[in-house]
Amino acid sequence: MQPWFPQPRWKQYAAQSGWIYEYIFEGMPVEGEYRFRATSGPSNAIQVTVSLEAAHIAQWGAANRPLTGVECYGIAKMALLRALDEADSPGAVEAVRPTFAVIAEICGELDL
């Protein structure tokens, strides 16, 4: 069974930093690695990789229940948005590696 991937489309996000971003999911080259492209304008395009460590996902699954591919994508997307919220400038985000605590917090926000 192949993992679920959303239909790519540009979405807009107003970050807490004050920047307005557009972002798109570009794919999942390897298990647990989600690639997004984000921009706050024509000259500020960045590629961001969100890496969900298998050990963190397994740890959460052992304590609660296993996460589906769709749920892992949702966690990766929320981790991306958090990173954009915290960025000092549009080009400051390249790689996001959420800790177990962040993953657990996002799971709570998503009611998983």
N, CA, C and O of each residue as an XYZ file, in Angstrom:
448
protein
N       0.842     -1.188      0.000
C       0.000      0.000      0.000
C       0.879      1.240      0.000
O       1.783      1.357      0.827
N       0.628      2.160     -0.908
C       1.406      3.391     -0.981
C       0.897      4.400      0.034
O      -0.297      4.443      0.328
N       1.817      5.226      0.580
C       1.384      6.254      1.517
C       0.497      7.284      0.828
O       0.592      7.500     -0.380
N      -0.347      7.898      1.600
C      -1.258      8.919      1.090
C      -0.505     10.227      0.942
O       0.243     10.617      1.839
N      -0.690     10.903     -0.167
C      -0.121     12.226     -0.386
C      -1.243     13.154     -0.818
O      -2.069     12.788     -1.655
N      -1.277     14.358     -0.249
C      -2.303     15.309     -0.671
C      -2.020     15.821     -2.079
O      -0.880     15.796     -2.544
N      -3.052     16.277     -2.739
C      -2.885     16.914     -4.048
C      -2.152     18.233     -3.828
O      -2.643     19.085     -3.087
N      -0.993     18.423     -4.450
C      -0.241     19.657     -4.206
C      -1.016     20.904     -4.623
O      -1.579     20.965     -5.716
N      -1.034     21.884     -3.747
C      -1.617     23.189     -4.065
C      -1.025     24.208     -3.107
O      -0.689     23.889     -1.966
N      -0.905     25.415     -3.580
C      -0.359     26.486     -2.764
C      -1.374     26.889     -1.715
O      -2.557     27.057     -2.009
N      -0.896     27.043     -0.479
C      -1.737     27.500      0.624
C      -1.085     28.735      1.223
O       0.127     28.922      1.116
N      -1.884     29.564      1.847
C      -1.359     30.790      2.433
C      -1.380     30.673      3.951
O      -2.301     30.090      4.524
N      -0.361     31.230      4.597
C      -0.267     31.187      6.055
C       0.278     32.508      6.577
O       1.338     32.960      6.144
N      -0.439     33.124      7.499
C       0.019     34.348      8.156
C       0.716     33.944      9.450
O       0.061     33.588     10.430
N       2.039     34.002      9.450
C       2.829     33.565     10.596
C       2.762     34.582     11.726
O       2.514     35.766     11.498
N       2.986     34.107     12.941
C       2.999     34.986     14.107
C       4.142     35.994     14.032
O       4.113     37.020     14.711
N       5.141     35.706     13.212
C       6.268     36.625     13.031
C       5.873     37.868     12.241
O       6.622     38.844     12.187
N       4.689     37.825     11.628
C       4.217     38.953     10.819
C       4.368     38.723      9.326
O       3.778     39.450      8.527
N       5.146     37.723      8.937
C       5.325     37.418      7.515
C       4.122     36.638      6.994
O       3.533     35.833      7.716
N       3.768     36.878      5.750
C       2.726     36.105      5.067
C       3.442     35.142      4.125
O       4.226     35.562      3.274
N       3.172     33.867      4.279
C       3.819     32.840      3.469
C       2.814     32.145      2.565
O       1.629     32.055      2.887
N       3.288     31.666      1.456
C       2.585     30.678      0.658
C       3.483     29.453      0.680
O       4.704     29.571      0.584
N       2.879     28.273      0.808
C       3.679     27.058      0.860
C       2.972     25.947      0.105
O       1.758     25.969     -0.101
N       3.782     24.971     -0.302
C       3.259     23.827     -1.046
C       4.033     22.583     -0.616
O       5.236     22.648     -0.365
N       3.342     21.465     -0.534
C       3.981     20.184     -0.249
C       4.566     19.660     -1.544
O       3.857     19.529     -2.542
N       5.874     19.355     -1.534
C       6.540     18.882     -2.747
C       6.743     17.379     -2.787
O       7.000     16.827     -3.857
N       6.636     16.712     -1.672
C       6.795     15.267     -1.696
C       7.498     14.722     -0.477
O       7.869     15.442      0.450
N       7.662     13.413     -0.524
C       8.272     12.676      0.577
C       9.341     11.762     -0.018
O       9.058     10.604     -0.326
N      10.579     12.273     -0.186
C      11.615     11.493     -0.861
C      11.999     10.217     -0.113
O      12.310      9.202     -0.736
N      11.977     10.263      1.208
C      12.241      9.079      2.026
C      11.258      9.055      3.191
O      10.669     10.074      3.553
N      11.097      7.884      3.760
C      10.177      7.705      4.895
C      10.491      8.710      6.005
O      11.632      8.809      6.456
N       9.478      9.447      6.436
C       9.627     10.388      7.540
C      10.170     11.754      7.168
O      10.358     12.602      8.040
N      10.426     11.982      5.881
C      10.962     13.272      5.432
C       9.964     13.930      4.482
O       9.633     13.382      3.431
N       9.497     15.097      4.864
C       8.478     15.817      4.097
C       9.104     17.096      3.563
O       9.699     17.863      4.320
N       8.970     17.330      2.256
C       9.559     18.520      1.642
C       8.461     19.508      1.267
O       7.453     19.159      0.652
N       8.694     20.739      1.658
C       7.790     21.838      1.359
C       8.593     22.950      0.686
O       9.798     23.071      0.905
N       7.928     23.750     -0.123
C       8.496     24.987     -0.635
C       7.647     26.102     -0.044
O       6.419     26.020     -0.031
N       8.310     27.143      0.445
C       7.609     28.279      1.036
C       8.183     29.560      0.461
O       9.354     29.624      0.087
N       7.343     30.569      0.398
C       7.787     31.864     -0.102
C       6.998     32.973      0.590
O       5.822     32.819      0.918
N       7.680     34.083      0.796
C       6.993     35.276      1.305
C       7.032     36.375      0.260
O       6.719     37.532      0.541
N       7.419     36.000     -0.942
C       7.505     36.935     -2.051
C       8.366     36.336     -3.142
O       9.001     35.304     -2.927
N       8.402     36.951     -4.291
C       9.127     36.377     -5.428
C      10.604     36.100     -5.173
O      11.158     35.170     -5.759
N      11.247     36.873     -4.324
C      12.681     36.685     -4.104
C      13.005     35.900     -2.836
O      14.176     35.778     -2.476
N      12.005     35.371     -2.159
C      12.221     34.698     -0.880
C      11.796     33.229     -0.878
O      11.334     32.736      0.151
N      11.935     32.533     -1.970
C      11.539     31.122     -2.015
C      12.562     30.268     -1.277
O      13.769     30.417     -1.471
N      12.066     29.372     -0.430
C      12.934     28.457      0.308
C      12.366     27.052      0.226
O      11.160     26.865      0.069
N      13.246     26.068      0.334
C      12.800     24.688      0.442
C      13.042     24.264      1.879
O      14.131     24.462      2.417
N      12.025     23.680      2.499
C      12.101     23.268      3.896
C      11.843     21.774      3.982
O      10.872     21.266      3.421
N      12.719     21.076      4.687
C      12.540     19.648      4.925
C      12.142     19.452      6.376
O      12.842     19.897      7.286
N      11.015     18.785      6.590
C      10.564     18.442      7.935
C      10.822     16.955      8.115
O      10.271     16.131      7.386
N      11.665     16.611      9.092
C      12.019     15.213      9.341
C      11.391     14.739     10.638
O      11.680     15.267     11.712
N      10.532     13.741     10.529
C       9.933     13.121     11.710
C      10.722     11.853     12.010
O      10.702     10.904     11.226
N      11.407     11.837     13.130
C      12.214     10.679     13.481
C      11.317      9.492     13.812
O      10.367      9.608     14.585
N      11.635      8.360     13.218
C      10.843      7.141     13.403
C      10.744      6.764     14.874
O       9.704      6.280     15.319
N      11.815      6.981     15.636
C      11.798      6.638     17.065
C      10.762      7.469     17.822
O      10.086      6.961     18.717
N      10.641      8.751     17.459
C       9.649      9.616     18.120
C       8.226      9.183     17.771
O       7.350      9.145     18.635
N       8.008      8.859     16.504
C       6.673      8.420     16.067
C       6.322      7.089     16.733
O       5.189      6.894     17.173
N       7.287      6.178     16.807
C       7.057      4.883     17.454
C       6.798      5.050     18.947
O       5.948      4.367     19.518
N       7.536      5.962     19.575
C       7.352      6.212     21.007
C       5.940      6.727     21.285
O       5.287      6.293     22.235
N       5.478      7.654     20.449
C       4.130      8.179     20.642
C       3.105      7.072     20.389
O       2.121      6.952     21.118
N       3.342      6.264     19.349
C       2.432      5.167     19.033
C       2.361      4.134     20.128
O       1.285      3.602     20.401
N       3.484      3.833     20.767
C       3.498      2.847     21.856
C       2.725      3.347     23.070
O       2.081      2.562     23.765
N       2.786      4.637     23.323
C       2.084      5.211     24.470
C       0.615      5.485     24.178
O      -0.189      5.584     25.105
N       0.251      5.610     22.899
C      -1.122      5.973     22.533
C      -1.683      4.978     21.528
O      -2.350      4.014     21.902
N      -1.412      5.214     20.272
C      -1.793      4.303     19.191
C      -0.941      4.648     17.977
O      -0.465      5.778     17.868
N      -0.737      3.703     17.063
C       0.079      4.005     15.876
C      -0.545      5.140     15.053
O      -1.767      5.247     14.943
N       0.306      5.968     14.489
C      -0.153      7.077     13.660
C      -0.238      6.642     12.204
O       0.595      5.866     11.736
N      -1.230      7.133     11.495
C      -1.371      6.838     10.074
C      -0.491      7.780      9.262
O       0.049      8.748      9.797
N      -0.350      7.499      7.985
C       0.415      8.370      7.105
C      -0.161      9.764      7.016
O       0.580     10.746      6.973
N      -1.480      9.857      6.988
C      -2.153     11.162      6.929
C      -1.859     11.955      8.197
O      -1.616     13.160      8.137
N      -1.881     11.287      9.332
C      -1.603     11.967     10.599
C      -0.150     12.441     10.674
O       0.124     13.528     11.183
N       0.776     11.632     10.170
C       2.187     12.037     10.152
C       2.383     13.246      9.245
O       3.158     14.146      9.572
N       1.683     13.274      8.099
C       1.741     14.445      7.229
C       1.218     15.675      7.980
O       1.806     16.753      7.889
N       0.133     15.520      8.710
C      -0.429     16.624      9.483
C       0.547     17.139     10.532
O       0.655     18.346     10.745
N       1.255     16.229     11.184
C       2.265     16.624     12.166
C       3.388     17.395     11.479
O       3.839     18.422     11.987
N       3.841     16.902     10.323
C       4.907     17.581      9.581
C       4.473     18.980      9.160
O       5.249     19.930      9.266
N       3.239     19.110      8.684
C       2.736     20.415      8.260
C       2.653     21.377      9.441
O       3.025     22.544      9.318
N       2.171     20.898     10.578
C       2.074     21.752     11.758
C       3.469     22.150     12.258
O       3.662     23.271     12.728
N       4.431     21.241     12.156
C       5.809     21.564     12.546
C       6.383     22.640     11.628
O       7.097     23.532     12.086
N       6.069     22.557     10.328
C       6.488     23.590      9.380
C       5.910     24.946      9.785
O       6.636     25.939      9.839
N       4.620     24.991     10.066
C       3.974     26.257     10.414
C       4.549     26.835     11.703
O       4.707     28.050     11.819
N       4.865     25.973     12.675
C       5.506     26.446     13.905
C       6.868     27.078     13.595
O       7.212     28.128     14.137
N       7.627     26.431     12.724
C       8.945     26.958     12.358
C       8.808     28.312     11.663
O       9.611     29.213     11.905
N       7.801     28.462     10.805
C       7.575     29.749     10.142
C       7.157     30.813     11.151
O       7.532     31.978     11.017
N       6.377     30.415     12.167
C       5.987     31.345     13.227
C       7.203     31.898     13.968
O       7.241     33.071     14.338
N       8.186     31.038     14.175
C       9.345     31.395     14.984
C      10.488     32.016     14.179
O      11.457     32.499     14.764
N      10.392     32.010     12.856
C      11.484     32.488     12.004
C      11.642     34.005     12.090
O      10.661     34.749     12.080
N      12.897     34.446     12.173
C      13.193     35.880     12.179
C      13.012     36.503     10.801
O      12.660     37.675     10.672
N      13.261     35.691      9.771
C      13.122     36.166      8.399
C      12.682     35.001      7.519
O      12.852     33.844      7.904
N      12.126     35.281      6.356
C      11.617     34.210      5.495
C      12.648     33.163      5.100
O      12.284     32.002      4.912
N      13.898     33.520      4.968
C      14.906     32.555      4.553
C      15.554     31.795      5.695
O      16.476     31.011      5.468
N      15.091     32.011      6.918
C      15.749     31.436      8.086
C      15.422     29.958      8.329
O      16.086     29.317      9.143
N      14.441     29.415      7.660
C      14.020     28.034      7.910
C      14.457     27.148      6.751
O      14.103     27.412      5.602
N      15.213     26.112      7.039
C      15.624     25.160      6.007
C      15.279     23.731      6.399
O      14.802     22.946      5.579
N      15.525     23.404      7.658
C      15.271     22.048      8.141
C      14.557     22.121      9.482
O      14.902     22.930     10.344
N      13.567     21.270      9.643
C      12.792     21.219     10.880
C      12.833     19.776     11.386
O      12.476     18.849     10.660
N      13.269     19.593     12.633
C      13.340     18.274     13.249
C      12.622     18.356     14.595
O      13.261     18.596     15.620
N      11.301     18.161     14.606
C      10.573     18.296     15.866
C      10.979     17.221     16.877
O      11.170     16.056     16.528
N      11.103     17.638     18.121
C      11.410     16.713     19.206
C      10.176     15.886     19.536
O       9.086     16.145     19.026
N      10.358     14.891     20.393
C       9.211     14.089     20.821
C       8.185     14.976     21.522
O       6.982     14.817     21.311
N       8.651     15.912     22.357
C       7.727     16.797     23.074
C       6.892     17.630     22.104
O       5.696     17.823     22.321
N       7.510     18.117     21.049
C       6.780     18.914     20.048
C       5.776     18.029     19.311
O       4.638     18.436     19.080
N       6.194     16.832     18.949
C       5.277     15.908     18.269
C       4.084     15.598     19.157
O       2.948     15.593     18.683
N       4.325     15.338     20.446
C       3.234     15.048     21.376
C       2.300     16.246     21.519
O       1.083     16.085     21.599
N       2.878     17.452     21.552
C       2.056     18.665     21.639
C       1.192     18.844     20.397
O       0.012     19.182     20.498
N       1.780     18.618     19.227
C       1.017     18.732     17.985
C      -0.088     17.684     17.947
O      -1.206     17.982     17.527
N       0.211     16.461     18.381
C      -0.807     15.408     18.428
C      -1.981     15.830     19.315
O      -3.137     15.550     19.001
N      -1.673     16.504     20.424
C      -2.732     17.023     21.284
C      -3.560     18.079     20.596
O      -4.784     18.087     20.720
N      -2.899     18.990     19.858
C      -3.618     20.032     19.125
C      -4.512     19.424     18.051
O      -5.607     19.921     17.786
N      -4.034     18.343     17.436
C      -4.810     17.687     16.369
C      -5.809     16.658     16.911
O      -6.528     16.014     16.146
N      -5.841     16.513     18.231
C      -6.750     15.584     18.903
C      -6.549     14.146     18.420
O      -7.512     13.443     18.114
N      -5.294     13.724     18.357
C      -4.971     12.367     17.927
C      -4.864     11.440     19.115
O      -4.597     10.250     18.948
